[in-house]
Amino acid sequence: MKKAIVFYSKTGNTLSVAERFKGFDLFITHQFPYAWMGGKQTLNQMKRIVETKKGSVRRMTSINWSNKKREEQIENMLKLY
């Protein structure tokens, strides 16, 4: 993976650094047969959190771990991100 950023800021110092990023790429993995069973909701919730912190989301990917094309989904995501 080229990058991954997860941060927590109690005092605001870490937040002040994280706010300098122009955009975030989000991805999740899930076992549900369809993304609408939880994957999309999770991504949308994460996106709302990023946007309330004045960030922007560039890409969102939901990888279904039980899908036969899981490896293809992962490879495609890695090329984009």
C-alpha positions as CSV (number, residue, x, y, z in Angstrom):
1,M,0.0,0.0,0.0
2,K,1.3,3.4,-0.8
3,K,-0.3,5.3,2.1
4,A,-2.6,5.0,5.0
5,I,-3.5,7.7,7.5
6,V,-5.6,7.2,10.6
7,F,-5.3,9.8,13.3
8,Y,-6.7,10.7,16.6
9,S,-6.2,14.2,18.1
10,K,-7.0,15.0,21.7
11,T,-5.3,18.3,21.8
12,G,-5.7,19.4,18.2
13,N,-2.0,19.3,17.3
14,T,-2.4,16.1,15.2
15,L,-5.6,17.5,13.6
16,S,-3.8,20.7,12.5
17,V,-1.3,18.5,10.6
18,A,-3.9,16.2,9.1
19,E,-6.0,19.2,7.9
20,R,-3.1,19.9,5.4
21,F,-3.9,16.9,3.4
22,K,-5.9,17.7,0.2
23,G,-7.9,14.5,0.0
24,F,-8.3,11.1,1.4
25,D,-8.8,7.7,-0.1
26,L,-11.1,5.4,1.9
27,F,-11.5,1.6,1.7
28,I,-13.1,-1.1,3.7
29,T,-13.4,-4.8,3.6
30,H,-16.5,-6.7,4.6
31,Q,-18.0,-10.2,4.5
32,F,-21.5,-9.2,3.5
33,P,-22.6,-10.6,0.1
34,Y,-23.5,-7.1,-1.1
35,A,-22.1,-3.6,-0.4
36,W,-25.5,-2.2,0.4
37,M,-25.7,-4.5,3.4
38,G,-23.2,-2.4,5.3
39,G,-20.2,-1.5,3.1
40,K,-21.7,1.6,1.5
41,Q,-23.1,2.9,4.8
42,T,-19.7,2.5,6.4
43,L,-17.9,4.4,3.6
44,N,-20.5,7.1,3.6
45,Q,-20.2,7.5,7.4
46,M,-16.4,7.7,7.1
47,K,-16.8,10.3,4.3
48,R,-19.1,12.4,6.4
49,I,-16.6,12.3,9.3
50,V,-13.8,13.4,7.0
51,E,-15.9,16.2,5.5
52,T,-16.9,17.5,8.9
53,K,-13.2,17.9,9.7
54,K,-12.8,20.0,6.5
55,G,-11.3,17.2,4.5
56,S,-12.3,15.8,1.1
57,V,-12.6,12.2,0.0
58,R,-11.2,11.4,-3.4
59,R,-12.0,7.7,-3.7
60,M,-14.0,5.1,-1.8
61,T,-13.7,1.4,-2.3
62,S,-15.7,-1.5,-0.7
63,I,-14.1,-4.9,-1.0
64,N,-16.3,-7.9,-0.5
65,W,-14.2,-10.6,1.1
66,S,-16.6,-13.3,0.0
67,N,-16.6,-12.2,-3.7
68,K,-14.8,-14.5,-6.2
69,K,-13.3,-11.3,-7.8
70,R,-11.9,-10.1,-4.5
71,E,-8.3,-10.2,-5.7
72,E,-9.2,-8.3,-8.9
73,Q,-11.0,-5.6,-6.7
74,I,-7.9,-5.3,-4.5
75,E,-5.5,-5.0,-7.5
76,N,-7.8,-2.4,-9.1
77,M,-7.9,-0.4,-5.9
78,L,-4.1,-0.5,-5.5
79,K,-3.6,0.8,-9.0
80,L,-6.0,3.8,-8.3
81,Y,-4.7,4.6,-4.9
